[in-house]
């Protein structure tokens, strides 16, 4: 699943480093500069999402919103 997490204020340097070290490629963007930061991640399962939320809370960030989107993969079967 992909997910988008909005936190209040800017994401601190230490939190940014920790998130990138743990989860790899993360897109950071701001809404209303200085008021909200949006983290966008792909290929995240539910335990990883919970771990990320805990990491953000441990760094003192207030989570404003979380949205997820499940990506379904289809497999094609060959029929004889």
N, C-alpha and C positions, 0 to 999 in steps of 0.2 A: 504494500500500500504506500501511497505517497501521503505526505502530511504537511500541513502549514500550521505553524504555531506563532501566535502573536503575543509578545511580552511588552509590558509597560517600560518606556524609556529605552535608552540605548543598551545594547548588550555589551557588558564589560569585556575588556581584553582577555582576562583570564578565562572567562566563560566561553568566549569565542574560540580560544585555543583548545579548551577541553572538549567542546562540542566537535570541532574539526578533527581532533585526535581520535575521538571515539567513533565518530560517524562518517568520516571522510568528507565528501563534497556536500557542502551546505550552502544554499543561496541565502544571503542576508540582504534584506531591503528595509527601507524605513518608510513609515507612513507618518505624515505630519511630522517632519524631521525633529528628532529629539523626544517625541512623545511615544512612539511605538516602533518596535523592531519585529519584522516578520522573518521567521526561519522556514525555509522550504527544503524538504528532504524527500528523496525517492527511495524506494525499496526498504521500507522500514516495517518490521513486524510489531505486534502489540507489546511484547516484552521490551523491545528496544524503545518504543514510544514511551512507555512508563519510565524506563531508565532515563531517557532524555528529559522528561518532565521533572523527575527527581533531581537531576543534575542542575537544571535551571532554578528550581526552588532552593537547592543547597547554596547556590551562588546569590541568593536573595532576590531573584527576579519574580515579579508578579506575572503570572500567565493570564492573559486576557481572553484568548480564544484558541481552540484547537479544532482543526478540520482535517478529515482524512478522506482519501479516495482510494478505493480498492481497484486494483488493476487485475482484470481477469485475463488469464492467458488461455487461448484455445489451442487444442492439439488436434491435428487432423489424422484420422485413421485411414489407412489404406484398406479398401474393401476389395477382396479378390474377385 
